[in-house]
Amino acid sequence: MWPHGIQPKTQKPDINIDGDLISIKSKTVGASNAFIISDRDFEPSLDDGWKLYNKPVMVNKSYIYIISTRIGFKDSDITKIKL
């Protein structure tokens, strides 16, 4: 099913920060992005309340965590940004 029997991995998305506004763009065609905004510095799991990204996000907390995912692919690594 996968090329050469190796499951592809979703690439980390491009992230643009403009003041308190964050924009996220997938590098992997067909991928979706999700984020967590938090005052806590932690290692989020897939059950920690990810929100689906669909437009630029205003951030008023200390950290944003971002992941990119596509069906059939491994999830990207989680990107943590301290604001």
Secondary structure, DSSP 8 states (H G I E B T S, - for coil): --GGG---B----EEEEETTEEEEE-SSTT-EEEEEEESS-----TTS--EE--S-EE--SSEEEEEEE-TTSB----EEEE-
